[in-house]
């Protein structure tokens, strides 16, 4: 049962990250990091990659 809840939580995290990636792609980040968006594109993408890696680890531990 806890395994099912963990899988549901992982799925929710994946959906949230997908939405964040779509939002990030939709922003005009061609300007410098100090642009009006206030978003450091490289840092945001690195954070999303880190979360993707964490989710992969969580999936492995949930299956193993």
Backbone bond lengths (Angstrom), bond angles and torsions (degrees), N, CA, C in turn:
res aa  C-N    CA-C-N  psi(-1)  N-CA   C-N-CA  omega(-1)  CA-C   N-CA-C  phi
1 X - - - 1.435 - - 1.528 111.13 -
2 X 1.297 117.64 -44.73 1.460 120.60 177.18 1.517 109.99 -62.46
3 X 1.327 115.84 -34.25 1.452 120.92 177.72 1.527 110.88 -62.23
4 X 1.330 117.33 -41.05 1.464 121.01 178.15 1.522 110.98 -64.17
5 X 1.317 116.88 -41.03 1.471 120.41 178.89 1.523 110.15 -66.02
6 X 1.320 116.75 -37.92 1.458 120.04 178.55 1.528 110.06 -64.94
7 X 1.317 116.89 -42.54 1.469 120.59 178.01 1.526 110.59 -62.12
8 X 1.330 116.92 -41.05 1.456 120.41 178.27 1.525 110.78 -64.32
9 X 1.314 117.01 -40.79 1.464 120.86 178.81 1.529 110.75 -65.49
10 X 1.318 116.69 -41.06 1.463 120.79 178.19 1.527 110.06 -63.29
11 X 1.321 116.99 -43.31 1.464 120.76 177.98 1.528 110.99 -60.86
12 X 1.324 116.40 -41.21 1.467 120.52 178.95 1.522 110.43 -64.49
13 X 1.331 117.00 -41.05 1.463 120.39 177.20 1.522 111.29 -62.22
14 X 1.319 116.89 -42.66 1.459 120.34 179.05 1.527 111.29 -61.62
15 X 1.318 116.99 -42.42 1.465 120.20 178.87 1.530 110.70 -64.06
16 X 1.320 116.67 -41.14 1.461 120.47 179.63 1.527 110.81 -64.48
17 X 1.315 116.82 -41.58 1.465 120.39 179.12 1.519 110.51 -66.10
18 X 1.329 117.23 -40.19 1.462 120.33 176.60 1.528 110.92 -58.46
19 X 1.344 116.18 -43.23 1.460 119.59 178.65 1.523 111.01 -64.93
20 X 1.323 117.30 -40.50 1.462 120.49 178.05 1.525 111.13 -62.98
21 X 1.328 116.61 -42.32 1.455 120.00 178.66 1.526 110.64 -62.33
22 X 1.325 117.13 -41.18 1.461 120.75 178.10 1.526 110.70 -64.25
23 X 1.322 116.60 -42.10 1.467 120.02 177.98 1.518 111.09 -63.66
24 X 1.307 116.74 -41.60 1.459 121.10 179.94 1.524 110.21 -64.60
25 X 1.330 116.63 -41.96 1.456 120.50 178.32 1.522 111.62 -64.46
26 X 1.331 116.45 -29.77 1.455 120.89 -178.52 1.516 114.10 -78.36
27 X 1.312 117.48 -17.08 1.464 120.72 -180.00 1.518 110.31 -78.08
28 X 1.308 116.77 148.44 1.464 120.66 174.38 1.518 107.37 -84.76
29 X 1.336 115.13 97.89 1.460 120.13 -176.61 1.517 111.06 -107.60
30 X 1.324 116.78 21.75 1.456 119.69 -179.56 1.520 111.26 -74.55
31 X 1.300 117.02 -18.82 1.465 121.11 178.37 1.523 109.89 -79.53
32 X 1.285 116.04 177.72 1.467 120.92 -179.05 1.515 110.26 -66.24
33 X 1.354 116.88 161.78 1.471 119.63 179.44 1.524 113.95 -57.43
34 X 1.319 117.22 -20.36 1.466 119.56 179.78 1.526 110.86 -92.69
35 X 1.330 116.36 21.36 1.461 120.54 -179.54 1.522 110.45 -64.69
36 X 1.320 115.06 174.52 1.465 119.79 -177.08 1.524 112.78 -64.20
37 X 1.347 117.78 -21.14 1.461 119.24 178.84 1.524 111.20 -69.69
38 X 1.328 117.21 -25.24 1.452 120.62 -179.86 1.515 113.07 72.12
39 X 1.343 117.83 14.68 1.455 122.22 -176.99 1.522 110.10 -107.44
40 X 1.314 115.91 127.87 1.463 121.39 172.60 1.534 105.91 -89.68
41 X 1.333 116.47 101.61 1.460 121.67 -173.06 1.516 112.15 -58.18
42 X 1.321 117.56 -43.88 1.466 120.37 -178.68 1.527 110.75 -63.28
43 X 1.309 116.85 -42.93 1.466 120.59 179.55 1.527 110.64 -67.18
44 X 1.319 116.93 -39.48 1.463 120.20 179.83 1.521 110.38 -64.76
45 X 1.315 116.93 -44.18 1.466 120.09 179.16 1.527 111.04 -65.57
46 X 1.328 117.41 -39.03 1.467 120.94 177.62 1.529 110.40 -63.21
47 X 1.309 116.79 -40.50 1.468 120.51 178.37 1.526 110.97 -64.52
48 X 1.325 116.87 -41.40 1.464 119.99 178.81 1.526 111.07 -66.21
49 X 1.336 117.41 -39.23 1.472 119.93 176.98 1.528 110.22 -63.42
50 X 1.317 116.54 -38.96 1.454 121.05 178.66 1.528 110.74 -63.81
51 X 1.321 116.46 -42.41 1.465 120.05 177.36 1.519 111.29 -65.71
52 X 1.324 117.14 -39.07 1.470 120.29 176.39 1.527 110.40 -59.63
53 X 1.329 116.59 -43.22 1.466 120.58 179.62 1.527 110.62 -64.27
54 X 1.314 116.60 -41.80 1.472 120.79 178.34 1.525 110.87 -61.77
55 X 1.309 116.87 -42.13 1.462 120.30 178.56 1.514 110.11 -63.29
56 X 1.327 117.17 -40.01 1.464 119.59 176.45 1.510 112.17 -59.47
57 X 1.329 116.48 -41.65 1.457 120.89 177.91 1.535 111.09 -65.10
58 X 1.323 116.50 -40.92 1.458 120.43 179.02 1.528 110.91 -64.10
59 X 1.327 116.32 -39.98 1.467 119.78 177.77 1.527 110.98 -61.94
60 X 1.334 116.00 -43.63 1.458 119.76 179.66 1.526 111.26 -61.59
61 X 1.325 116.48 -43.29 1.462 119.10 -179.05 1.530 111.36 -70.66
62 X 1.332 117.33 -29.10 1.463 119.92 177.92 1.523 111.58 -72.27
63 X 1.318 116.39 -30.05 1.468 120.24 -179.28 1.528 112.22 -89.42
64 X 1.321 115.99 -20.09 1.453 118.90 -173.88 1.468 113.46 -102.97
